[in-house]
């Protein structure tokens, strides 16, 4: 059965300031609209019933992807997954590029924005794990001006964020990495286009065979995407062995709180996390070791 959209009016702000004013005026009756890949589905299923959609797609200066003079990667909130995949961002983060390449279908990647992916606050948000590993932050603008929200403080629960009611995400900022990194993003789903049943991002920086920095972030296995800090602690400062990989994968699994749903059972999700973290660690470790050998 085809589901129709409820009635709504659509507004077209010319600037971020206009969008903020519209959010203030219409309050809970309004929702920001860009790609709409999540919002329109929620509206069809009557989970969200805004009277006004504020279409921010035409606002200039929110689509860009660039590296600032200090090395910070700045991604406009309206950059699509396809934009990110085609931008050459893989030279900075393989994990971020991989997340962009596996998000939904080709059509979704062409319309879905990174701001919407994060702002929807789904536990399975594709961009969240790699960006958590990169210690990214969001720039948000509201009635009181701009503020920076570290991504690890942004997600409060499924569909809940620390955004104010009239705030707009304008950009995502990835700080320059202090040392060479190797990272990856792994998604497990029934079909490639499906929402993740579980996902993991792994980031590693090595020096002389020892771990200088390790970041492990997980998605779809807790109320919010999160860093698996107990697993990171297993590896910090160590020379990685297969035994340590197993211990870290087990620690990451112990930090999850998955649920049973139509996509998979909680126990299966835990097994998947263990396998993803172990295989991801082997992958980035191999890349780091090859890089160290090449630089000698």
C-alpha positions as CSV (number, residue, x, y, z in Angstrom):
1,X,0.0,0.0,0.0
2,X,1.3,3.4,-1.0
3,X,1.5,5.9,1.8
4,X,0.7,9.6,1.1
5,X,2.3,12.6,2.7
6,X,0.2,14.7,5.1
7,X,-0.6,18.3,4.2
8,X,2.1,20.8,4.7
9,X,3.4,24.2,3.5
10,X,6.9,24.6,2.3
11,X,9.0,27.7,3.0
12,X,12.2,28.9,1.2
13,X,14.6,30.9,3.4
14,X,17.2,32.8,1.5
15,X,19.8,32.6,4.4
16,X,20.5,30.8,7.6
17,X,19.1,33.8,9.5
18,X,15.8,33.5,7.6
19,X,15.7,29.7,8.5
20,X,16.3,30.5,12.1
21,X,13.5,33.1,12.1
22,X,11.1,30.7,10.5
23,X,12.0,28.0,13.2
24,X,11.3,30.6,15.9
25,X,8.0,31.6,14.4
26,X,6.6,28.2,13.8
27,X,8.2,26.3,16.7
28,X,7.3,22.6,16.8
29,X,5.1,22.9,13.7
30,X,8.2,23.3,11.5
31,X,11.1,21.0,10.4
32,X,14.2,21.8,8.4
33,X,14.2,20.1,5.0
34,X,17.1,19.4,2.7
35,X,17.4,16.0,1.1
36,X,14.3,14.7,3.0
37,X,15.4,11.1,2.8
38,X,14.6,10.4,6.5
39,X,12.0,13.1,7.1
40,X,9.6,12.3,4.3
41,X,9.5,8.6,5.3
42,X,8.7,9.6,8.9
43,X,6.0,11.9,7.6
44,X,4.5,9.1,5.5
45,X,4.3,6.9,8.5
46,X,2.8,9.7,10.6
47,X,5.8,9.6,13.0
48,X,6.4,13.3,12.3
49,X,3.7,15.7,11.3
50,X,5.1,19.2,10.7
51,X,2.8,21.8,9.2
52,X,5.8,23.7,7.7
53,X,8.9,22.3,5.9
54,X,11.7,24.9,5.8
55,X,13.6,24.0,2.6
56,X,17.2,25.1,3.2
57,X,18.6,23.5,0.1
58,X,18.9,26.9,-1.7
59,X,20.9,28.6,1.0
60,X,24.4,29.4,-0.4
61,X,27.7,28.5,1.3
62,X,26.4,25.3,3.0
63,X,27.4,22.9,0.2
64,X,31.2,23.3,0.1
65,X,33.9,20.8,1.1
66,X,37.3,22.4,1.6
67,X,40.5,22.3,3.7
68,X,41.0,25.4,5.8
69,X,44.5,27.0,6.0
70,X,45.1,25.3,9.4
71,X,44.4,21.9,7.9
72,X,40.8,21.6,9.2
73,X,38.5,19.8,6.9
74,X,35.3,21.8,6.6
75,X,32.2,20.1,5.2
76,X,29.1,22.2,4.5
77,X,25.9,20.7,6.1
78,X,24.2,20.5,2.7
79,X,27.0,18.4,1.1
80,X,25.5,15.1,-0.1
81,X,27.0,11.7,0.3
82,X,27.8,11.7,-3.4
83,X,29.6,15.1,-3.0
84,X,31.7,13.7,-0.2
85,X,32.6,10.5,-2.0
86,X,33.7,12.5,-5.1
87,X,35.6,15.2,-3.2
88,X,38.9,13.4,-2.6
89,X,38.2,13.3,1.1
90,X,39.7,9.8,1.1
91,X,43.2,11.4,1.2
92,X,42.3,12.7,4.7
93,X,40.1,9.9,5.9
94,X,39.4,6.6,4.2
95,X,36.7,5.8,6.7
96,X,34.7,9.0,5.9
97,X,34.9,8.3,2.2
98,X,33.8,4.7,2.7
99,X,30.8,5.8,4.8
100,X,29.7,8.1,2.0
101,X,30.0,5.3,-0.6
102,X,27.8,2.8,1.3
103,X,25.0,5.1,2.5
104,X,21.8,3.9,0.9
105,X,21.1,3.8,-2.8
106,X,22.6,5.9,-5.5
107,X,19.5,8.1,-5.4
108,X,19.8,8.6,-1.6
109,X,23.5,9.4,-1.9
110,X,22.7,12.1,-4.4
111,X,20.1,13.9,-2.2
112,X,20.9,12.9,1.4
113,X,23.0,15.5,3.2
114,X,25.6,15.0,5.9
115,X,23.9,17.5,8.1
116,X,20.6,15.6,7.8
117,X,22.3,12.3,8.4
118,X,23.8,13.5,11.7
119,X,20.8,15.8,12.7
120,X,18.4,12.9,12.4
121,X,20.3,11.3,15.3
122,X,19.7,7.7,14.2
123,X,21.8,5.2,16.1
124,X,22.8,3.8,12.7
125,X,23.9,7.2,11.2
126,X,26.6,6.3,8.6
127,X,28.8,9.3,9.1
128,X,28.8,9.3,12.9
129,X,31.4,6.5,13.6
130,X,34.1,7.8,11.3
131,X,33.6,11.3,12.4
132,X,33.7,10.3,16.1
133,X,37.1,8.6,15.4
134,X,38.2,11.9,13.8
135,X,37.0,13.9,16.8
136,X,34.9,16.1,14.6
137,X,32.6,18.9,15.7
138,X,29.5,20.7,14.4
139,X,29.1,24.4,13.9
140,X,25.5,25.4,14.7
141,X,23.8,28.8,14.4
142,X,20.8,29.9,16.3
143,X,19.1,33.0,17.7
144,X,22.1,33.6,20.0
145,X,24.7,33.2,17.3
146,X,27.1,30.4,16.4
147,X,28.5,27.7,18.7
148,X,30.7,24.6,18.3
149,X,29.3,21.2,19.5
150,X,31.8,18.3,19.7
151,X,30.2,15.4,18.0
152,X,30.6,13.2,21.0
153,X,28.3,15.6,22.9
154,X,25.8,16.0,20.1
155,X,23.8,12.7,20.3
156,X,21.5,12.4,23.3
157,X,19.3,9.5,22.3
158,X,17.5,8.1,19.3
159,X,16.2,11.1,17.4
160,X,17.5,13.5,20.1
161,X,20.4,15.9,19.9
162,X,21.8,18.9,21.8
163,X,20.6,21.3,19.1
164,X,18.4,24.1,20.3
165,X,14.9,24.3,18.9
166,X,15.8,27.1,16.4
167,X,19.4,26.1,15.7
168,X,20.7,25.0,12.3
169,X,23.8,22.9,11.6
170,X,25.9,24.8,9.1
171,X,29.1,22.8,8.9
172,X,31.1,19.8,10.1
173,X,34.7,20.4,11.1
174,X,37.4,17.7,11.2
175,X,40.6,18.9,12.9
176,X,43.9,18.2,11.3
177,X,45.5,14.9,12.5
178,X,48.7,15.3,14.5
179,X,50.2,12.2,12.9
180,X,49.6,10.0,9.9
181,X,46.4,7.9,10.4
182,X,44.9,4.9,8.8
183,X,41.2,4.4,9.2
184,X,38.2,2.4,7.9
185,X,34.5,2.1,8.1
186,X,32.7,-1.2,8.1
187,X,28.9,-1.6,7.8
188,X,26.9,-4.8,8.3
189,X,23.4,-5.0,6.7
190,X,21.3,-7.5,5.0
191,X,21.7,-5.6,1.7
192,X,24.3,-3.0,0.9
193,X,21.6,-0.3,0.5
194,X,20.0,-1.1,3.9
195,X,20.4,0.8,7.2
196,X,23.2,-0.7,9.2
197,X,22.5,-3.6,11.5
198,X,25.8,-2.7,13.1
199,X,28.7,-0.5,12.0
200,X,32.2,0.2,13.2
201,X,35.0,2.8,12.4
202,X,38.6,2.2,13.3
203,X,41.4,4.7,13.3
204,X,45.0,3.9,14.1
205,X,48.3,5.9,14.3
206,X,51.5,4.0,14.8
207,X,55.1,4.9,15.7
208,X,57.8,2.3,15.7
209,X,55.3,-0.6,15.8
210,X,53.5,0.8,18.8
211,X,50.1,2.4,18.9
212,X,50.3,6.2,19.3
213,X,46.5,6.7,18.9
214,X,43.5,4.4,18.4
215,X,39.9,5.3,18.0
216,X,37.0,2.8,17.8
217,X,33.5,4.0,17.2
218,X,30.3,1.9,16.9
219,X,26.9,2.5,15.4
220,X,23.5,0.8,15.6
221,X,24.3,-1.1,18.7
222,X,23.4,1.4,21.4
223,X,20.9,4.3,21.7
224,X,23.6,6.6,20.1
225,X,26.8,6.1,18.1
226,X,29.7,6.1,20.5
227,X,33.4,5.6,21.1
228,X,34.3,2.2,22.5
229,X,36.8,3.6,25.0
230,X,37.4,0.4,26.9
231,X,38.5,-1.3,23.7
232,X,40.7,1.7,22.8
233,X,42.4,1.4,26.3
234,X,43.3,-2.2,25.5
235,X,45.5,-1.1,22.6
236,X,46.8,2.3,23.6
237,X,50.6,2.3,23.7
238,X,50.9,-1.4,22.8
239,X,52.5,-3.4,20.1
240,X,49.4,-5.0,18.5
241,X,49.2,-8.8,18.5
242,X,46.4,-11.1,17.5
243,X,45.7,-11.7,21.2
244,X,45.3,-8.0,21.8
245,X,43.0,-7.7,18.8
246,X,40.8,-10.4,20.3
247,X,40.8,-8.6,23.7
248,X,40.0,-5.3,22.1
249,X,37.2,-6.8,20.0
250,X,35.8,-8.4,23.1
251,X,36.0,-5.2,25.1
252,X,34.1,-3.3,22.3
253,X,31.4,-5.9,22.3
254,X,31.0,-5.6,26.1
255,X,30.3,-1.8,25.6
256,X,27.4,-2.3,23.3
257,X,23.7,-2.4,24.3
258,X,22.0,-3.7,21.1
259,X,18.3,-4.5,20.9
260,X,16.3,-7.1,19.0
261,X,14.4,-5.7,16.1
262,X,13.3,-6.6,12.5
263,X,16.9,-6.2,11.3
264,X,18.6,-8.6,13.7
265,X,18.8,-10.0,17.2
266,X,20.9,-8.4,19.9
267,X,23.1,-11.5,20.3
268,X,23.8,-11.5,16.6
269,X,24.7,-7.8,16.6
270,X,27.2,-8.5,19.4
271,X,28.9,-11.2,17.3
272,X,29.0,-8.9,14.3
273,X,30.6,-6.1,16.4
274,X,33.3,-8.5,17.6
275,X,34.1,-9.6,14.0
276,X,34.0,-6.1,12.6
277,X,36.3,-4.6,15.2
278,X,38.8,-7.5,14.8
279,X,38.8,-7.3,11.0
280,X,38.9,-3.5,11.0
281,X,41.9,-3.5,13.3
282,X,43.7,-6.0,11.2
283,X,43.0,-3.9,8.1
284,X,44.3,-0.6,9.5
285,X,47.2,-2.3,11.2
286,X,48.4,-3.8,7.9
287,X,48.1,-0.4,6.2
288,X,50.0,1.3,9.0
289,X,52.8,-1.3,8.9
290,X,53.1,-1.0,5.2
291,X,53.3,2.7,5.4
292,X,56.1,2.5,8.1
293,X,58.1,0.1,5.9
294,X,57.7,2.4,2.9
295,X,59.0,5.4,4.8
296,X,62.1,3.7,6.1
